[in-house]
């Protein structure tokens, strides 16, 4: 039976590269974890320092013990893809092309991850009532969300907002100009805006219910995320078939670790009349 170690490594790298370049979870979440991920059900730890106490100085210093605090994240999501191929060499030559099967599989895995992360909206520390958004009130809507994060001591440059595509249209009609992509390929980043003082990302994977889309805003420390490509495999010959097959698995997990720094605002498309 033939071995396909090289193409399996290429496909694994394709998934990781797609996630690195396009996965919003990797861009807005804390991904600094310790621990190895070998299978679904494993856990990793996010470590930081507790805040020290600030007190009035009266000539004497008192040194307190500042304990490390840790957050355990369970890797509880397991997604896979598998498809048949007639010609492995044709597959090998197509890896990296925009419309290749492996590229599409990578993008679809990315969408699953982003949908899961944005599905944590219920754990946000503050949730607004639904807002019907138009170009006339969109800046007020964004500004109030930004204010809520500032009240949680999240400074400019450390704030992100993920919006649905119809919100991007309204911001542009309201006169907001964006930088181009900021290194993110495809659907993803709009970029930092001087007017709003935050990073704006566009996604179709935000949670929706009825006419409402649950827009999220937060700090870059509000959500923890971890992932691992467990395996990519080329099967030389399937049972009862001359076809070959490709399959892969991605395990991941996410958790809101600073709910006071995460805001949810359900938004409804109110049209583009200025």
DRENFI-906891 format. One record per residue (C-alpha): z, x, y; residue in three letters. Coordinates in nm, 3 decimals. Each point is the difference from the previous one (the first is absolute). Example, Ala and Ser with C-alpha at 12.3 -4.5 7.8 and 13.67 -1.06 7.14 Angstrom:
# DRENFI-906891
pz 0.780 | px 1.230 | py -0.450 | resn ALA $
pz -0.066 | px 0.137 | py 0.344 | resn SER $
END
This chain:
# DRENFI-906891
pz 0.000 | px 0.000 | py 0.000 | resn UNK $
pz -0.092 | px 0.135 | py 0.340 | resn UNK $
pz 0.264 | px 0.087 | py 0.258 | resn UNK $
pz -0.040 | px -0.091 | py 0.365 | resn UNK $
pz 0.289 | px 0.183 | py 0.166 | resn UNK $
pz -0.203 | px 0.096 | py 0.302 | resn UNK $
pz -0.123 | px -0.349 | py 0.086 | resn UNK $
pz 0.345 | px -0.148 | py -0.071 | resn UNK $
pz 0.147 | px 0.241 | py 0.257 | resn UNK $
pz -0.275 | px -0.089 | py 0.245 | resn UNK $
pz 0.068 | px -0.373 | py -0.037 | resn UNK $
pz 0.375 | px 0.057 | py 0.043 | resn UNK $
pz -0.070 | px 0.203 | py 0.314 | resn UNK $
pz -0.230 | px -0.279 | py 0.122 | resn UNK $
pz 0.285 | px -0.253 | py -0.024 | resn UNK $
pz 0.243 | px 0.231 | py 0.178 | resn UNK $
pz -0.254 | px 0.084 | py 0.271 | resn UNK $
pz -0.081 | px -0.366 | py 0.058 | resn UNK $
pz 0.370 | px -0.081 | py 0.028 | resn UNK $
pz 0.062 | px 0.292 | py 0.232 | resn UNK $
pz -0.288 | px -0.092 | py 0.230 | resn UNK $
pz 0.016 | px -0.380 | py -0.006 | resn UNK $
pz 0.331 | px -0.126 | py -0.138 | resn UNK $
pz 0.205 | px -0.139 | py 0.287 | resn UNK $
pz 0.315 | px 0.023 | py -0.213 | resn UNK $
pz -0.038 | px 0.379 | py 0.010 | resn UNK $
pz -0.041 | px -0.005 | py 0.378 | resn UNK $
pz 0.278 | px -0.235 | py 0.111 | resn UNK $
pz 0.267 | px 0.064 | py -0.266 | resn UNK $
pz 0.253 | px 0.272 | py -0.067 | resn UNK $
pz -0.143 | px 0.189 | py -0.299 | resn UNK $
pz 0.249 | px 0.290 | py -0.006 | resn UNK $
pz 0.166 | px -0.059 | py -0.334 | resn UNK $
pz 0.158 | px 0.220 | py -0.265 | resn UNK $
pz -0.043 | px -0.050 | py -0.373 | resn UNK $
pz -0.284 | px -0.014 | py -0.250 | resn UNK $
pz -0.203 | px -0.310 | py -0.082 | resn UNK $
pz -0.115 | px -0.006 | py -0.359 | resn UNK $
pz -0.021 | px -0.372 | py -0.072 | resn UNK $
pz 0.069 | px -0.349 | py 0.129 | resn UNK $
pz 0.375 | px -0.055 | py 0.027 | resn UNK $
pz 0.076 | px 0.350 | py 0.127 | resn UNK $
pz 0.192 | px 0.040 | py 0.324 | resn UNK $
pz -0.017 | px 0.242 | py 0.290 | resn UNK $
pz 0.249 | px 0.073 | py 0.276 | resn UNK $
pz -0.050 | px 0.009 | py 0.376 | resn UNK $
pz 0.262 | px 0.225 | py 0.159 | resn UNK $
pz 0.115 | px 0.032 | py 0.361 | resn UNK $
pz 0.308 | px 0.064 | py 0.211 | resn UNK $
pz 0.237 | px -0.266 | py 0.121 | resn UNK $
pz 0.040 | px -0.024 | py 0.378 | resn UNK $
pz 0.291 | px 0.204 | py 0.142 | resn UNK $
pz 0.254 | px -0.161 | py 0.229 | resn UNK $
pz -0.029 | px 0.071 | py 0.373 | resn UNK $
pz 0.335 | px 0.005 | py 0.180 | resn UNK $
pz 0.161 | px 0.092 | py 0.334 | resn UNK $
pz 0.066 | px 0.373 | py 0.027 | resn UNK $
pz 0.356 | px 0.078 | py 0.108 | resn UNK $
pz 0.009 | px 0.372 | py -0.068 | resn UNK $
pz 0.031 | px -0.025 | py -0.378 | resn UNK $
pz -0.276 | px -0.041 | py -0.256 | resn UNK $
pz 0.051 | px -0.200 | py -0.315 | resn UNK $
pz -0.241 | px 0.071 | py -0.284 | resn UNK $
pz -0.078 | px -0.290 | py -0.228 | resn UNK $
pz -0.159 | px 0.000 | py -0.341 | resn UNK $
pz -0.356 | px -0.125 | py 0.032 | resn UNK $
pz -0.098 | px -0.117 | py -0.347 | resn UNK $
pz -0.355 | px -0.012 | py -0.120 | resn UNK $
pz -0.116 | px -0.353 | py -0.060 | resn UNK $
pz -0.266 | px -0.073 | py -0.252 | resn UNK $
pz -0.225 | px -0.292 | py -0.078 | resn UNK $
pz -0.122 | px -0.050 | py -0.354 | resn UNK $
pz -0.350 | px -0.140 | py -0.037 | resn UNK $
pz -0.113 | px -0.139 | py -0.333 | resn UNK $
pz -0.363 | px 0.050 | py -0.093 | resn UNK $
pz -0.059 | px -0.349 | py -0.135 | resn UNK $
pz -0.370 | px -0.062 | py 0.061 | resn UNK $
pz -0.263 | px 0.098 | py -0.255 | resn UNK $
pz -0.372 | px -0.054 | py 0.070 | resn UNK $
pz -0.299 | px 0.100 | py -0.213 | resn UNK $
pz -0.379 | px -0.010 | py -0.006 | resn UNK $
pz -0.240 | px 0.037 | py -0.292 | resn UNK $
pz -0.376 | px -0.034 | py -0.031 | resn UNK $
pz -0.284 | px 0.089 | py -0.236 | resn UNK $
pz -0.266 | px 0.258 | py 0.076 | resn UNK $
pz -0.326 | px 0.084 | py -0.174 | resn UNK $
pz -0.047 | px 0.350 | py 0.134 | resn UNK $
pz 0.296 | px 0.229 | py 0.076 | resn UNK $
pz -0.218 | px 0.254 | py 0.180 | resn UNK $
pz -0.128 | px -0.273 | py 0.231 | resn UNK $
pz 0.360 | px -0.099 | py 0.067 | resn UNK $
pz 0.093 | px 0.363 | py 0.066 | resn UNK $
pz -0.281 | px 0.040 | py 0.254 | resn UNK $
pz 0.097 | px -0.325 | py 0.177 | resn UNK $
pz 0.366 | px 0.090 | py 0.052 | resn UNK $
pz 0.065 | px 0.025 | py 0.371 | resn UNK $
pz -0.286 | px -0.225 | py 0.103 | resn UNK $
pz 0.094 | px -0.298 | py 0.213 | resn UNK $
pz -0.108 | px -0.265 | py -0.252 | resn UNK $
pz 0.093 | px 0.178 | py -0.322 | resn UNK $
pz 0.207 | px -0.186 | py -0.257 | resn UNK $
pz 0.286 | px 0.248 | py 0.034 | resn UNK $
pz -0.006 | px -0.030 | py 0.379 | resn UNK $
pz 0.011 | px -0.379 | py -0.025 | resn UNK $
pz 0.282 | px 0.018 | py -0.254 | resn UNK $
pz 0.193 | px 0.228 | py 0.237 | resn UNK $
pz -0.050 | px -0.237 | py 0.294 | resn UNK $
pz 0.112 | px -0.298 | py -0.207 | resn UNK $
pz 0.314 | px 0.187 | py -0.110 | resn UNK $
pz 0.065 | px 0.078 | py 0.367 | resn UNK $
pz -0.025 | px -0.369 | py 0.087 | resn UNK $
pz 0.251 | px -0.089 | py -0.271 | resn UNK $
pz 0.247 | px 0.255 | py 0.136 | resn UNK $
pz -0.034 | px -0.111 | py 0.363 | resn UNK $
pz 0.038 | px -0.366 | py -0.102 | resn UNK $
pz 0.323 | px 0.084 | py -0.182 | resn UNK $
pz 0.143 | px 0.198 | py 0.293 | resn UNK $
pz -0.090 | px -0.269 | py 0.256 | resn UNK $
pz 0.148 | px -0.257 | py -0.236 | resn UNK $
pz 0.344 | px 0.142 | py 0.091 | resn UNK $
pz -0.017 | px -0.195 | py 0.329 | resn UNK $
pz 0.296 | px -0.215 | py -0.106 | resn UNK $
pz 0.227 | px 0.306 | py 0.015 | resn UNK $
pz -0.071 | px 0.061 | py 0.369 | resn UNK $
pz 0.311 | px 0.001 | py 0.216 | resn UNK $
pz -0.152 | px -0.246 | py 0.245 | resn UNK $
pz -0.266 | px -0.268 | py -0.050 | resn UNK $
pz -0.159 | px -0.193 | py 0.286 | resn UNK $
pz -0.109 | px -0.359 | py -0.015 | resn UNK $
pz -0.375 | px -0.038 | py -0.055 | resn UNK $
pz -0.209 | px 0.077 | py 0.309 | resn UNK $
pz -0.350 | px -0.138 | py 0.067 | resn UNK $
pz -0.175 | px 0.302 | py 0.150 | resn UNK $
pz -0.284 | px 0.006 | py 0.254 | resn UNK $
pz -0.127 | px 0.276 | py 0.233 | resn UNK $
pz 0.219 | px -0.157 | py 0.270 | resn UNK $
pz 0.333 | px 0.048 | py -0.180 | resn UNK $
pz -0.062 | px 0.286 | py -0.240 | resn UNK $
pz 0.139 | px 0.270 | py 0.228 | resn UNK $
pz 0.319 | px -0.200 | py 0.048 | resn UNK $
pz 0.029 | px -0.042 | py -0.377 | resn UNK $
pz -0.042 | px 0.373 | py -0.065 | resn UNK $
pz 0.230 | px 0.095 | py 0.288 | resn UNK $
pz 0.283 | px -0.220 | py -0.127 | resn UNK $
pz -0.031 | px 0.150 | py -0.349 | resn UNK $
pz 0.000 | px 0.349 | py 0.153 | resn UNK $
pz 0.309 | px -0.092 | py 0.202 | resn UNK $
pz 0.182 | px -0.108 | py -0.315 | resn UNK $
pz -0.066 | px 0.343 | py -0.154 | resn UNK $
pz 0.108 | px 0.178 | py 0.318 | resn UNK $
pz 0.327 | px -0.196 | py -0.016 | resn UNK $
pz 0.042 | px 0.157 | py -0.345 | resn UNK $
pz -0.044 | px 0.342 | py 0.170 | resn UNK $
pz -0.349 | px 0.065 | py -0.140 | resn UNK $
pz -0.175 | px 0.212 | py 0.268 | resn UNK $
pz -0.366 | px 0.004 | py 0.104 | resn UNK $
pz -0.206 | px 0.206 | py -0.239 | resn UNK $
pz 0.212 | px -0.108 | py -0.297 | resn UNK $
pz -0.116 | px -0.362 | py -0.008 | resn UNK $
pz -0.279 | px -0.159 | py -0.202 | resn UNK $
pz -0.139 | px -0.352 | py -0.011 | resn UNK $
pz -0.230 | px -0.133 | py -0.275 | resn UNK $
pz -0.219 | px -0.283 | py 0.123 | resn UNK $
pz -0.268 | px -0.221 | py -0.161 | resn UNK $
pz -0.361 | px 0.046 | py 0.117 | resn UNK $
pz 0.008 | px -0.307 | py 0.226 | resn UNK $
pz 0.284 | px 0.162 | py 0.198 | resn UNK $
pz -0.210 | px 0.312 | py 0.061 | resn UNK $
pz -0.275 | px -0.217 | py 0.147 | resn UNK $
pz 0.247 | px -0.167 | py 0.237 | resn UNK $
pz 0.149 | px 0.334 | py 0.110 | resn UNK $
pz -0.348 | px 0.128 | py 0.081 | resn UNK $
pz -0.079 | px -0.317 | py 0.195 | resn UNK $
pz 0.328 | px 0.051 | py 0.186 | resn UNK $
pz -0.123 | px 0.342 | py 0.110 | resn UNK $
pz 0.183 | px 0.230 | py -0.242 | resn UNK $
pz -0.197 | px 0.311 | py -0.091 | resn UNK $
pz 0.061 | px 0.189 | py -0.321 | resn UNK $
pz -0.055 | px 0.351 | py -0.119 | resn UNK $
pz -0.235 | px 0.028 | py -0.297 | resn UNK $
pz 0.167 | px -0.005 | py -0.342 | resn UNK $
pz 0.232 | px 0.301 | py 0.052 | resn UNK $
pz -0.110 | px 0.152 | py -0.331 | resn UNK $
pz 0.004 | px -0.316 | py -0.207 | resn UNK $
pz -0.323 | px -0.091 | py -0.174 | resn UNK $
pz -0.119 | px -0.356 | py -0.045 | resn UNK $
pz 0.215 | px -0.304 | py 0.067 | resn UNK $
pz 0.333 | px 0.122 | py 0.122 | resn UNK $
pz 0.097 | px 0.155 | py 0.330 | resn UNK $
pz -0.108 | px -0.108 | py 0.344 | resn UNK $
pz 0.204 | px 0.278 | py 0.156 | resn UNK $
pz 0.266 | px 0.068 | py 0.260 | resn UNK $
pz -0.022 | px -0.194 | py 0.323 | resn UNK $
pz 0.145 | px 0.129 | py 0.323 | resn UNK $
pz 0.032 | px -0.357 | py 0.126 | resn UNK $
pz 0.216 | px -0.118 | py -0.291 | resn UNK $
pz 0.178 | px 0.325 | py -0.086 | resn UNK $
pz -0.039 | px -0.041 | py -0.376 | resn UNK $
pz -0.234 | px 0.063 | py -0.290 | resn UNK $
pz -0.212 | px -0.303 | py -0.088 | resn UNK $
pz -0.137 | px -0.049 | py -0.352 | resn UNK $
pz -0.232 | px -0.276 | py -0.121 | resn UNK $
pz 0.025 | px -0.143 | py -0.352 | resn UNK $
pz -0.124 | px -0.293 | py -0.204 | resn UNK $
pz 0.293 | px 0.047 | py -0.239 | resn UNK $
pz 0.271 | px -0.154 | py 0.218 | resn UNK $
pz 0.176 | px -0.292 | py -0.167 | resn UNK $
pz -0.143 | px -0.340 | py 0.090 | resn UNK $
pz 0.129 | px -0.352 | py -0.049 | resn UNK $
pz -0.209 | px -0.292 | py 0.118 | resn UNK $
pz -0.132 | px 0.092 | py 0.345 | resn UNK $
pz 0.269 | px 0.262 | py 0.064 | resn UNK $
pz -0.042 | px 0.375 | py -0.050 | resn UNK $
pz 0.326 | px 0.193 | py -0.015 | resn UNK $
pz -0.051 | px 0.288 | py 0.240 | resn UNK $
pz 0.242 | px 0.292 | py -0.040 | resn UNK $
pz 0.128 | px 0.261 | py 0.244 | resn UNK $
pz 0.249 | px 0.276 | py -0.057 | resn UNK $
pz 0.105 | px 0.362 | py 0.020 | resn UNK $
pz -0.139 | px 0.269 | py -0.226 | resn UNK $
pz 0.336 | px 0.004 | py -0.179 | resn UNK $
pz 0.037 | px -0.372 | py -0.062 | resn UNK $
pz -0.173 | px -0.016 | py -0.342 | resn UNK $
pz 0.014 | px 0.248 | py -0.288 | resn UNK $
pz -0.299 | px 0.045 | py -0.230 | resn UNK $
pz -0.071 | px 0.211 | py -0.309 | resn UNK $
pz -0.300 | px 0.017 | py -0.234 | resn UNK $
pz -0.140 | px 0.195 | py -0.291 | resn UNK $
pz -0.336 | px -0.003 | py -0.177 | resn UNK $
pz 0.121 | px -0.009 | py -0.361 | resn UNK $
pz -0.326 | px 0.052 | py -0.178 | resn UNK $
pz -0.374 | px -0.012 | py 0.025 | resn UNK $
pz -0.186 | px 0.013 | py -0.326 | resn UNK $
pz -0.357 | px -0.001 | py -0.125 | resn UNK $
pz -0.038 | px -0.149 | py -0.349 | resn UNK $
pz -0.291 | px 0.157 | py -0.182 | resn UNK $
pz -0.077 | px -0.300 | py -0.219 | resn UNK $
pz 0.157 | px -0.343 | py 0.003 | resn UNK $
pz 0.088 | px -0.177 | py -0.321 | resn UNK $
pz -0.294 | px -0.203 | py -0.137 | resn UNK $
pz -0.220 | px 0.123 | py 0.283 | resn UNK $
pz -0.214 | px 0.297 | py 0.102 | resn UNK $
pz 0.120 | px -0.042 | py 0.358 | resn UNK $
pz 0.231 | px 0.244 | py 0.167 | resn UNK $
pz 0.281 | px -0.114 | py 0.229 | resn UNK $
pz 0.205 | px 0.114 | py 0.299 | resn UNK $
pz 0.354 | px -0.113 | py 0.072 | resn UNK $
pz 0.283 | px 0.093 | py 0.232 | resn UNK $
pz 0.354 | px -0.097 | py 0.099 | resn UNK $
pz 0.196 | px 0.018 | py 0.323 | resn UNK $
pz 0.373 | px -0.069 | py 0.017 | resn UNK $
pz 0.180 | px -0.048 | py 0.328 | resn UNK $
pz 0.292 | px -0.162 | py 0.176 | resn UNK $
pz 0.110 | px -0.086 | py 0.353 | resn UNK $
pz 0.323 | px -0.113 | py 0.166 | resn UNK $
pz 0.117 | px -0.088 | py 0.350 | resn UNK $
pz 0.269 | px 0.259 | py 0.078 | resn UNK $
pz 0.056 | px -0.067 | py 0.372 | resn UNK $
pz -0.037 | px -0.376 | py 0.050 | resn UNK $
pz 0.114 | px 0.015 | py 0.364 | resn UNK $
pz -0.311 | px 0.210 | py 0.067 | resn UNK $
pz -0.241 | px -0.249 | py -0.156 | resn UNK $
pz -0.126 | px -0.316 | py 0.173 | resn UNK $
pz -0.211 | px -0.283 | py -0.142 | resn UNK $
pz -0.203 | px -0.239 | py 0.212 | resn UNK $
pz -0.214 | px -0.272 | py -0.162 | resn UNK $
pz -0.315 | px -0.042 | py 0.209 | resn UNK $
pz -0.263 | px -0.272 | py 0.007 | resn UNK $
pz -0.355 | px 0.046 | py 0.130 | resn UNK $
pz -0.023 | px -0.206 | py 0.316 | resn UNK $
pz -0.360 | px 0.088 | py 0.082 | resn UNK $
pz -0.151 | px 0.247 | py 0.247 | resn UNK $
pz -0.018 | px -0.203 | py 0.319 | resn UNK $
pz 0.114 | px 0.220 | py 0.286 | resn UNK $
END
